[in-house]
Amino acid sequence: MAEKKNAIVAFFQSSISEMKKVTWPSQEEVIGSTWVVLITVIIVALILYFMDWGVSQLVAVILDSLQL
């Protein structure tokens, strides 16, 4: 049991040590990256919307032409 406790303590000590080595982005970098992600998501959503709309229109035309 003591070995598990020591392993857990060592894990958290090494985790804290590694977190001190991390180079965190500045606020401007985070804001810029957030804008890039939001714009990309909006563009992809619009592309998918219009592709879905186009395919649904095509299917509707095909189905209408099949009805007697």
KAZIWO-V611036 format. One record per helix or strand of 3 or more residues. SS is the DSSP state (hx for helix, st for strand). FROM is the first residue (numbers start at 1). LEN is the number of residues. Records with the same first field share a line. If there is no record, write none. Layout:
SS=FROM-LEN, FROM-LEN
This chain:
hx=2-20, 27-40
